[in-house]
Amino acid sequence: MVTIKIIFWFLLFILFYTYIGYGILLFLLVRIKRYFRRMKTDESTGVYEPDVTLFITAYNERDFVEEKIRNSLELDYPREKLQLVWVTDGSDDGTPDLLGRYEGISVYHQPQRNGKIGAMNRGMKFVRTPIVIFCDANTFLGNESVKRIVALFRNPKVGCVSGEKRIFSKEKDSAAGAGEGLYWKYESTLKKWDAELYSVVGAAGELFAIRTELYTEVEKDTLLDDFIISLRVAQQGYTIQYDPMAFAMETSSANVKEELKRKIRISAGGIQSVIRMRSLLNVFRYGTLSFQYISHRVLRWTLAPLALLLFIPSGFLLAMKEGMMAFGLYSTLFWLQVLFYAAALLGWFLEHRSIRIKVLFIPYYFFIMNLSVFLGLRRFLRGAQTVNWERAARAV
């Protein structure tokens, strides 16, 4: 039983640290940094508005073209300094033809479908501005997003800036919508603290920017292009900063099935990224960046889901030893696990009957997130994950 207790407490530590403890530690480290750091004012004067490229990859996005272009042209940034570049691979719904009707937009189309990263590698050869901002065709940017992103590049140590992904919130959100919205609010808080401590660890593909000169061509089989591109910028000695007021809005997944499909792809890509970016695990070389990367990303895609799975039998054995109805430490923790999974199951049951009780969406969405890691691992090991766009159906 001593061995099981050691395993149990190790698993509990991993789970607590990954989902709660790192946030607490990060908050404390940021407060300490604020206390000892003398606030420095930016002595730079004058307007900082370099030429910028808004870079959009698209596959069969005809339904979003008109609204996306309108949104892009209405952004609060000098029009003559904002280049609009669309790269389409394999689109056969008329997207390239529709784009061609608009003046002042560069469209690079090829009939072969090579996936998003293939389009990015190809399209980046045509970018001539010092800063390039990547965003999706089906997301819409806040009016000041470009201006706020560009402002952070005034600091020469900043190589990448991540915007915030926001989910259109509706009163009758599904479990996917409510869960995804809550998840991104928590992520936003962690990113703000990560950036303040040193650097964000990975940018959201819905909206992020880099110094064009820092872009390195990414392997054709890459699944999380935004994550790899941004972290490779950080590996070059630059930081990734974050501004939550620079945001991209999109609707949530239509339902949990569609959200699970999206999460499985992300998880497969996350596992691929951990392997591909394994040099970042070297804390002696990358210091604070490695600490943040392991704490915020690696554990979520590796040890934490495994710990969640093993926590059940280890907790059960200790609860049996203590007495299931004794309600001591181990039996209480075990019944709390049972209650959590029962809440997740109830959330699933109600979701499929269109009954919305948002408090139950949290354990349900959390369960789906971790289930996707195992399904993503299986897909990755089988080599069954394609790099081509697999857009999840979105809520309307």
C-alpha positions as CSV (number, residue, x, y, z in Angstrom):
1,M,0.0,0.0,0.0
2,V,2.9,2.3,0.6
3,T,3.8,2.1,-3.1
4,I,0.2,2.8,-4.1
5,K,0.1,5.8,-1.8
6,I,3.3,7.3,-3.4
7,I,1.8,6.8,-6.8
8,F,-1.5,8.3,-5.7
9,W,0.1,11.5,-4.3
10,F,2.4,11.8,-7.3
11,L,-0.6,11.6,-9.6
12,L,-2.6,14.1,-7.5
13,F,0.4,16.5,-7.6
14,I,0.6,16.3,-11.4
15,L,-3.1,16.9,-11.8
16,F,-3.2,19.8,-9.3
17,Y,-0.1,21.5,-10.7
18,T,-1.1,21.2,-14.3
19,Y,-4.6,22.5,-14.0
20,I,-4.5,24.8,-11.0
21,G,-1.1,24.9,-9.3
22,Y,0.8,26.4,-12.3
23,G,-1.7,29.2,-12.5
24,I,-1.2,30.0,-8.8
25,L,2.6,29.8,-9.0
26,L,2.6,31.9,-12.1
27,F,0.5,34.6,-10.3
28,L,2.9,34.6,-7.4
29,L,6.0,34.9,-9.6
30,V,4.4,37.8,-11.6
31,R,3.6,39.6,-8.3
32,I,7.1,39.1,-7.1
33,K,8.5,40.4,-10.4
34,R,6.2,43.5,-10.2
35,Y,7.4,44.2,-6.7
36,F,11.1,44.1,-7.5
37,R,11.0,45.6,-11.0
38,R,11.1,49.3,-11.4
39,M,8.4,50.4,-13.9
40,K,10.0,51.7,-17.1
41,T,8.2,54.0,-19.3
42,D,8.5,53.7,-23.0
43,E,10.6,56.7,-24.1
44,S,9.8,56.1,-27.8
45,T,7.9,59.0,-29.4
46,G,6.1,59.3,-32.6
47,V,3.8,57.0,-34.5
48,Y,4.9,53.4,-35.0
49,E,3.0,52.1,-38.1
50,P,5.2,49.9,-40.2
51,D,3.9,48.1,-43.3
52,V,2.0,45.0,-42.3
53,T,0.7,42.0,-44.2
54,L,-2.6,40.4,-43.1
55,F,-2.0,36.8,-44.2
56,I,-5.0,34.5,-44.7
57,T,-5.0,30.9,-45.7
58,A,-8.2,29.5,-47.1
59,Y,-9.8,26.3,-48.2
60,N,-13.4,26.6,-49.5
61,E,-14.2,29.7,-47.5
62,R,-16.6,31.3,-50.1
63,D,-19.3,31.9,-47.4
64,F,-16.9,34.1,-45.3
65,V,-15.0,36.0,-48.0
66,E,-17.3,39.1,-48.3
67,E,-17.6,39.6,-44.6
68,K,-13.9,38.9,-43.9
69,I,-12.7,41.4,-46.5
70,R,-15.1,44.0,-45.2
71,N,-13.8,43.4,-41.7
72,S,-10.2,43.6,-42.9
73,L,-10.8,46.9,-44.7
74,E,-12.5,48.5,-41.7
75,L,-9.5,47.8,-39.4
76,D,-8.1,50.9,-37.6
77,Y,-4.7,50.9,-39.5
78,P,-3.5,53.0,-42.4
79,R,-4.9,51.3,-45.5
80,E,-1.8,52.0,-47.6
81,K,0.3,50.2,-45.0
82,L,-1.9,47.1,-44.7
83,Q,-1.4,44.5,-47.4
84,L,-4.0,41.8,-47.8
85,V,-2.7,38.4,-48.9
86,W,-4.9,35.4,-49.4
87,V,-3.4,31.9,-50.1
88,T,-5.8,29.2,-51.3
89,D,-4.9,25.6,-51.8
90,G,-7.4,23.2,-53.5
91,S,-10.4,25.5,-53.1
92,D,-13.1,24.3,-55.5
93,D,-16.1,26.3,-54.3
94,G,-15.2,29.5,-56.2
95,T,-13.3,31.1,-53.3
96,P,-10.3,32.3,-55.6
97,D,-12.7,33.7,-58.2
98,L,-14.7,35.6,-55.6
99,L,-11.5,37.0,-54.1
100,G,-10.3,38.1,-57.6
101,R,-13.2,40.5,-57.8
102,Y,-11.8,42.7,-55.1
103,E,-9.1,45.3,-55.8
104,G,-6.0,45.7,-53.7
105,I,-5.9,42.0,-52.6
106,S,-3.2,39.6,-53.5
107,V,-4.5,36.1,-54.2
108,Y,-2.2,33.1,-54.6
109,H,-4.1,30.0,-55.6
110,Q,-3.1,26.6,-56.7
111,P,-5.5,23.7,-57.5
112,Q,-3.5,21.1,-55.5
113,R,-4.5,20.7,-51.9
114,N,-1.4,20.6,-49.6
115,G,-2.9,21.7,-46.3
116,K,-2.6,24.9,-44.4
117,I,1.1,24.6,-43.7
118,G,1.8,24.0,-47.4
119,A,-0.2,27.2,-48.2
120,M,1.7,29.2,-45.5
121,N,5.2,28.0,-46.7
122,R,4.2,28.9,-50.3
123,G,2.6,32.2,-49.5
124,M,5.3,33.5,-47.2
125,K,7.6,33.8,-50.2
126,F,5.4,36.7,-51.4
127,V,5.4,38.7,-48.1
128,R,7.5,41.9,-48.3
129,T,6.5,43.7,-45.2
130,P,8.5,43.5,-41.9
131,I,5.6,42.2,-39.9
132,V,3.1,39.5,-41.0
133,I,-0.2,38.9,-39.2
134,F,-1.8,35.4,-39.6
135,C,-5.5,35.0,-39.1
136,D,-8.3,32.6,-40.3
137,A,-10.8,33.3,-43.0
138,N,-13.7,32.6,-40.7
139,T,-12.6,34.8,-37.8
140,F,-13.3,38.5,-37.5
141,L,-10.8,40.9,-35.9
142,G,-11.5,43.6,-33.4
143,N,-11.2,47.1,-34.9
144,E,-7.9,48.0,-33.1
145,S,-6.3,44.5,-33.3
146,V,-3.7,45.2,-35.9
147,K,-2.7,48.5,-34.3
148,R,-2.3,46.9,-30.8
149,I,-0.3,43.9,-32.2
150,V,2.0,46.2,-34.1
151,A,2.6,48.4,-31.1
152,L,4.2,45.5,-29.2
153,F,6.8,45.1,-31.9
154,R,8.3,48.5,-30.9
155,N,10.3,46.4,-28.5
156,P,13.1,44.8,-30.5
157,K,13.1,41.7,-28.2
158,V,9.6,40.8,-29.2
159,G,9.5,38.4,-32.2
160,C,5.9,37.2,-32.0
161,V,2.6,38.6,-30.7
162,S,-0.4,36.5,-30.0
163,G,-3.9,37.9,-30.0
164,E,-6.9,36.5,-28.1
165,K,-9.4,34.0,-29.4
166,R,-12.9,34.9,-28.3
167,I,-16.0,32.8,-28.7
168,F,-19.3,34.3,-29.6
169,S,-21.3,33.7,-26.4
170,K,-25.0,33.0,-26.5
171,E,-27.5,32.4,-23.7
172,K,-28.3,29.0,-25.1
173,D,-24.8,27.8,-25.7
174,S,-24.2,24.1,-26.1
175,A,-21.8,22.3,-23.8
176,A,-19.1,22.9,-26.5
177,G,-19.8,26.6,-26.7
178,A,-20.0,27.2,-22.9
179,G,-17.0,24.9,-22.2
180,E,-14.9,26.3,-25.0
181,G,-15.6,29.9,-23.9
182,L,-14.7,29.2,-20.2
183,Y,-11.5,27.4,-21.3
184,W,-10.4,30.3,-23.4
185,K,-11.1,32.8,-20.6
186,Y,-8.8,30.8,-18.3
187,E,-6.2,30.5,-21.1
188,S,-6.3,34.2,-21.6
189,T,-5.5,34.8,-18.0
190,L,-2.5,32.4,-18.0
191,K,-1.2,33.9,-21.2
192,K,-1.3,37.4,-19.7
193,W,0.8,36.2,-16.8
194,D,3.1,34.1,-19.0
195,A,3.8,37.2,-21.1
196,E,4.5,39.3,-18.0
197,L,6.8,36.7,-16.5
198,Y,8.8,36.2,-19.7
199,S,7.0,34.8,-22.8
200,V,3.8,33.2,-24.0
201,V,4.3,29.5,-25.0
202,G,2.6,29.2,-28.3
203,A,0.3,31.5,-30.2
204,A,-3.3,30.9,-31.3
205,G,-3.7,30.4,-35.0
206,E,-6.8,32.6,-35.1
207,L,-4.6,35.7,-34.7
208,F,-0.9,36.0,-34.3
209,A,2.0,37.9,-35.8
210,I,5.8,37.5,-36.3
211,R,8.7,39.5,-37.7
212,T,8.8,38.3,-41.3
213,E,12.5,37.7,-41.2
214,L,12.1,35.2,-38.4
215,Y,9.9,32.9,-40.3
216,T,11.4,29.5,-41.1
217,E,9.8,27.0,-43.4
218,V,7.8,24.4,-41.4
219,E,7.8,20.7,-42.1
220,K,5.0,19.7,-44.5
221,D,3.4,17.2,-42.0
222,T,3.1,19.8,-39.2
223,L,-0.3,19.8,-37.5
224,L,-0.1,22.8,-35.2
225,D,1.6,25.3,-37.5
226,D,0.8,28.3,-35.2
227,F,2.4,26.6,-32.2
228,I,5.5,25.5,-34.0
229,I,6.1,28.8,-35.9
230,S,5.7,30.9,-32.7
231,L,7.9,28.7,-30.5
232,R,10.6,28.6,-33.1
233,V,10.7,32.4,-33.0
234,A,11.1,32.1,-29.2
235,Q,13.9,29.6,-29.6
236,Q,15.8,32.3,-31.5
237,G,15.9,34.4,-28.4
238,Y,12.9,36.5,-28.9
239,T,9.7,36.6,-26.7
240,I,6.1,36.0,-27.6
241,Q,3.9,38.7,-26.2
242,Y,0.2,38.8,-25.8
243,D,-2.5,41.5,-26.0
244,P,-6.1,40.3,-25.1
245,M,-7.5,43.5,-26.6
246,A,-6.2,42.3,-30.0
247,F,-8.8,39.6,-30.6
248,A,-10.4,37.4,-33.2
249,M,-14.0,36.3,-32.8
250,E,-15.5,33.1,-34.0
251,T,-18.5,30.9,-33.2
252,S,-18.0,27.8,-31.1
253,S,-18.2,24.3,-32.4
254,A,-21.7,23.3,-33.4
255,N,-21.8,20.5,-30.8
256,V,-19.5,18.4,-28.6
257,K,-19.0,15.8,-31.4
258,E,-17.6,18.6,-33.7
259,E,-15.5,20.0,-30.8
260,L,-14.1,16.6,-30.0
261,K,-13.0,16.2,-33.7
262,R,-11.2,19.6,-33.4
263,K,-9.6,18.7,-30.1
264,I,-8.4,15.3,-31.3
265,R,-6.6,17.1,-34.2
266,I,-5.1,19.6,-31.7
267,S,-4.0,16.8,-29.4
268,A,-2.4,14.8,-32.2
269,G,-0.6,18.0,-33.1
270,G,0.4,18.7,-29.6
271,I,2.0,15.3,-29.2
272,Q,3.8,15.8,-32.5
273,S,5.0,19.2,-31.3
274,V,6.4,17.9,-28.0
275,I,8.4,15.4,-29.9
276,R,9.5,17.8,-32.6
277,M,10.3,20.6,-30.1
278,R,12.0,18.3,-27.6
279,S,15.0,20.6,-27.4
280,L,12.8,23.1,-25.6
281,L,12.6,20.6,-22.6
282,N,16.2,21.6,-21.8
283,V,15.8,24.1,-18.9
284,F,19.6,24.6,-18.8
285,R,19.5,26.0,-22.3
286,Y,16.2,27.8,-22.4
287,G,15.6,28.6,-18.8
288,T,12.3,30.3,-18.0
289,L,10.9,29.5,-21.5
290,S,11.4,25.8,-20.8
291,F,9.8,26.1,-17.4
292,Q,6.7,27.8,-18.9
293,Y,6.6,25.4,-21.9
294,I,6.6,22.3,-19.7
295,S,4.2,23.6,-17.1
296,H,1.7,25.1,-19.5
297,R,1.8,22.8,-22.5
298,V,3.8,19.6,-22.2
299,L,2.1,18.3,-19.1
300,R,-1.4,18.8,-20.6
301,W,-0.5,16.7,-23.6
302,T,1.4,14.0,-21.8
303,L,1.4,13.3,-18.0
304,A,-1.8,15.0,-16.9
305,P,-4.3,12.9,-19.0
306,L,-2.4,9.7,-18.0
307,A,-2.5,10.8,-14.4
308,L,-6.2,11.4,-14.6
309,L,-6.7,7.8,-15.9
310,L,-4.4,6.1,-13.3
311,F,-5.9,8.2,-10.5
312,I,-9.1,6.2,-10.6
313,P,-7.8,2.7,-9.8
314,S,-5.2,4.0,-7.3
315,G,-7.8,6.0,-5.5
316,F,-10.2,3.0,-5.5
317,L,-7.6,0.7,-3.9
318,L,-6.8,3.2,-1.2
319,A,-10.5,3.9,-0.5
320,M,-11.2,0.1,-0.3
321,K,-8.4,-0.2,2.2
322,E,-9.7,2.7,4.3
323,G,-13.3,1.7,4.0
324,M,-15.6,3.0,1.2
325,M,-18.1,4.5,3.6
326,A,-15.6,5.7,6.2
327,F,-15.3,9.0,4.5
328,G,-11.7,9.4,5.5
329,L,-9.2,11.2,3.2
330,Y,-8.9,8.5,0.5
331,S,-12.5,7.5,0.4
332,T,-13.7,11.1,0.3
333,L,-11.3,11.8,-2.6
334,F,-12.6,8.7,-4.4
335,W,-16.2,9.7,-4.1
336,L,-15.4,13.2,-5.3
337,Q,-14.0,11.5,-8.4
338,V,-17.2,9.6,-8.8
339,L,-19.2,12.8,-8.4
340,F,-17.1,14.5,-11.0
341,Y,-17.5,11.8,-13.6
342,A,-21.2,11.5,-12.8
343,A,-21.6,15.3,-13.4
344,A,-19.7,14.8,-16.7
345,L,-22.1,11.9,-17.7
346,L,-25.1,14.0,-16.7
347,G,-23.8,16.9,-18.8
348,W,-23.6,14.5,-21.7
349,F,-27.1,13.2,-21.1
350,L,-28.6,16.6,-20.9
351,E,-26.7,17.9,-23.9
352,H,-28.2,15.3,-26.1
353,R,-31.6,16.3,-24.9
354,S,-30.9,20.0,-25.5
355,I,-31.2,20.8,-21.8
356,R,-28.7,23.5,-20.9
357,I,-27.3,23.5,-17.4
358,K,-24.0,25.3,-17.7
359,V,-22.5,24.2,-14.4
360,L,-22.4,20.6,-15.8
361,F,-20.7,21.7,-19.0
362,I,-17.4,22.3,-17.1
363,P,-16.8,18.7,-16.0
364,Y,-18.2,17.5,-19.4
365,Y,-15.9,19.7,-21.4
366,F,-12.9,18.9,-19.2
367,F,-13.5,15.2,-19.7
368,I,-13.8,15.7,-23.5
369,M,-10.5,17.6,-23.5
370,N,-8.6,14.8,-21.8
371,L,-10.3,12.1,-23.8
372,S,-9.1,13.8,-27.0
373,V,-5.5,13.4,-25.9
374,F,-5.8,9.6,-25.9
375,L,-7.7,9.6,-29.2
376,G,-5.2,12.1,-30.6
377,L,-2.3,9.9,-29.4
378,R,-3.8,6.9,-31.2
379,R,-4.3,8.9,-34.3
380,F,-0.7,10.2,-34.2
381,L,0.8,6.7,-33.7
382,R,-1.2,5.4,-36.6
383,G,-0.2,8.3,-38.8
384,A,-3.8,8.8,-39.6
385,Q,-4.0,12.6,-39.0
386,T,-4.0,14.5,-42.2
387,V,-2.5,18.0,-42.6
388,N,-5.4,19.1,-44.8
389,W,-8.1,21.4,-43.3
390,E,-10.7,19.5,-41.3
391,R,-12.9,22.4,-40.2
392,A,-15.3,21.5,-37.5
393,A,-18.9,22.6,-38.1
394,R,-19.6,25.8,-36.2
395,A,-22.6,26.9,-34.3
396,V,-24.9,29.4,-36.0
